[in-house]
């Protein structure tokens, strides 16, 4: 099949692109590189050993989009192009509606003009809003809690109407839960030019010594340990789901929304522990107030994906963290990279250093370590708080406290 991949240089798009080339599809990429770099596509080319066309432009540039479709004549579109930060969408909702909603309408119009009938759309579990305690199935009500989520919701509805009005068309709306990890080659990964807001890149940065600590947004949720629980899905599994969705769409008409996750919840603390395991480094953290718009728990039901697409996730948290860590510190790390990590454990009043050590590159230099100049010292002062002093950190879940106590005495 001939596939136009909008946003093919982005995080999920580049991994799906690699899979498409591996399956011998003929591919073109349409991307404005607003949060990615053409360099990613060069790496995909080398990895796949296959060539593809690149159209550099914005999907709202109708004339150029039209030209690309006239030249390439795709059979299907994988539509990844869009803005994806919840926080930025609160600040600039109109940019989000313009890029995500207007842009998608342009893509659908051009598809129809060129008799391109099949669409796989990069949607998000964020369309559900709060799912409650139970895993979220595709019939759950759609009540997104932020403008970004609403753009995904609106585009889903627009695509559904498009397939209703054009009887030959088909679409699969893939509702991603939380994509993490990187291609095992270490050549592509999450590489946006914007600062990432999501959890795993942050944890990786802290483990790499590039940030002092992780802010955990809320330790008092009604979850396994008080921190937010999510269904993390390896980006490689997610990319494979796109291939399955393309096959499915290619053989049918109509529109289906399908969750893509593992069906398993992982808390922030569990993710931190998995990254510490994968990296052999320490991830200092502080629990700060909840982030506005966050939900306690978001976990997928995955039987529809299995039933319709014959797809299930294969990879677990440890491999997600391992590949994310390899990407963080590997050959193409660029601004990511790795710094030695110096740890100081001091008593609650910062009056005495109990222990020092260096992880990563350097040997410990105990003489230069004082409470005044040491990185992470504030964090580690907090983590040395013992459970019996719960009064000072009222409101934190007992499991968070337990974990704090363990961190204070890691050996
Ligand atoms: C993410 C995406 C959203 C996407 C959704 C479903 C972002 C900002 N959000 O939302 O676009 O639609 O997945 O795929 O990219 N957390 C911390 N500290 C941090 C960052 C996050 O404690 O520095 C916590 C959050 O409170 C949450 C969990 O980690 O409990 C996951 O957060 P995040 O990675 O941002 O994912 P979502 O909020 O689920």
Boltz pocket constraint, residues with backbone or C-beta under 6 A from the ligand:
constraints:
  - pocket:
      binder: B
      contacts: [[A, 84], [A, 85], [A, 86], [A, 87], [A, 124], [A, 125], [A, 126], [A, 176], [A, 177], [A, 178], [A, 179], [A, 197], [A, 198], [A, 199], [A, 200], [A, 202], [A, 214], [A, 215], [A, 216], [A, 217], [A, 218], [A, 227], [A, 228], [A, 229], [A, 230], [A, 268], [A, 291], [A, 294], [A, 295], [A, 296], [A, 298]]
      max_distance: 6.0
